[in-house]
Amino acid sequence: QVQLVESGGGLAQPGGSLRLSCVVSGRAFRVGGMAWYRRAPGKQRELVAEITPSGVPAYAHRNYAHFVKGRFIISRDNVANAVFLQMDSLGPEDTAVYYCNARLRINPGDQENDYWGQGTQVTVSS
């Protein structure tokens, strides 16, 4: 069974950093776009950053929500089928549960479907 396994959340001080990781566990024929979303208390889930598939990771297209530009960097490892989110200059407004998302095609004849991680809590507080 294919799952997205997240790690790296926790507590950070304002101005601090955290790095989130997400690995596709299990076999998938193709890993498409990957992304990070977050849901803050009392708010809807929102896109944080996304990255397209590319044979050369440096050429992958990245898209960021306006509220994280310049602070967060999304990257991926196509060999490990993993996506990462480096978060710097964290503020209390970044406190949320962060979810990994990936578009996966499990078998060659399948359609691509969205898969989600279980979520990892990020808390920014002094």
C-alpha positions in Angstrom: 0.0 0.0 0.0 1.4 3.4 -1.0 1.5 6.0 1.7 3.1 9.4 2.2 5.2 9.5 5.3 6.0 12.9 6.8 8.6 13.9 9.4 10.3 17.0 10.7 7.6 19.0 12.4 7.9 20.3 15.9 8.4 23.4 17.9 10.4 26.4 16.7 11.0 29.8 18.1 10.1 32.9 16.1 12.8 33.5 13.5 13.8 29.9 13.7 13.8 27.1 11.1 12.4 23.7 10.5 12.7 21.2 7.6 9.8 19.0 6.7 10.3 15.7 4.8 7.8 13.5 3.0 8.6 10.2 1.4 6.4 8.0 -0.9 6.4 4.7 0.9 5.6 1.8 -1.4 5.9 1.4 -5.1 4.4 3.9 -7.6 4.8 3.8 -11.3 5.0 7.6 -11.5 5.3 10.4 -9.0 3.9 13.6 -10.5 3.6 17.0 -8.8 4.3 17.2 -5.1 3.2 19.9 -2.7 2.9 21.1 0.9 -0.4 22.3 2.3 -1.2 23.6 5.8 -4.2 24.0 8.0 -4.1 26.5 10.8 -6.6 26.3 13.7 -10.0 27.6 12.6 -8.9 28.0 9.0 -9.2 26.1 5.8 -6.4 24.1 4.3 -4.2 26.2 2.0 -1.4 25.6 -0.5 2.0 26.4 0.8 4.3 25.4 -2.1 4.3 23.0 -5.0 6.9 21.5 -7.3 6.4 19.9 -10.7 8.1 16.6 -11.7 11.3 17.0 -13.7 14.1 14.7 -14.8 16.4 17.3 -13.5 15.3 18.6 -10.1 17.0 21.9 -10.6 14.7 22.5 -13.6 11.5 21.7 -11.7 9.0 24.6 -11.6 8.2 25.8 -8.1 5.1 27.8 -7.0 4.8 29.4 -3.6 2.0 31.0 -1.7 2.4 34.7 -1.3 2.8 34.5 2.4 5.9 32.2 2.3 7.9 33.6 -0.6 11.5 34.2 0.3 11.2 32.2 3.5 10.4 28.7 2.4 12.0 26.5 -0.2 10.5 23.4 -1.7 12.6 20.7 -3.2 12.4 17.1 -4.3 14.5 14.0 -4.7 13.2 12.0 -7.6 15.4 8.9 -6.7 14.0 8.8 -3.2 10.5 9.9 -4.2 10.6 12.6 -1.6 9.7 16.2 -1.2 11.1 18.6 1.3 10.1 22.0 2.7 12.8 24.1 4.3 11.2 26.8 6.4 13.2 29.8 7.6 12.2 33.0 9.4 9.2 31.2 11.0 6.6 33.3 12.7 3.6 32.4 14.9 1.4 32.8 11.9 3.1 29.7 10.4 1.7 27.5 13.2 -0.4 24.8 11.5 -0.6 21.2 10.6 1.4 20.7 7.4 0.3 18.1 4.9 2.3 16.5 2.1 0.5 15.9 -1.2 1.6 14.0 -4.2 0.0 13.0 -7.5 0.7 9.3 -8.0 0.1 6.8 -10.7 0.4 3.4 -9.0 0.4 1.2 -12.1 1.1 2.1 -15.7 -2.6 2.0 -16.7 -3.9 3.9 -13.8 -5.0 7.5 -13.6 -3.1 9.9 -11.4 -4.7 10.4 -8.0 -4.0 12.6 -5.1 -2.4 11.1 -2.0 -2.0 12.8 1.3 0.3 12.5 4.3 -1.0 12.2 7.8 0.0 15.7 8.7 2.8 17.0 10.9 2.3 19.7 13.5 4.5 22.9 13.3 4.3 25.2 16.2 6.1 28.5 16.3 6.2 30.0 19.8 8.6 31.6 22.2 
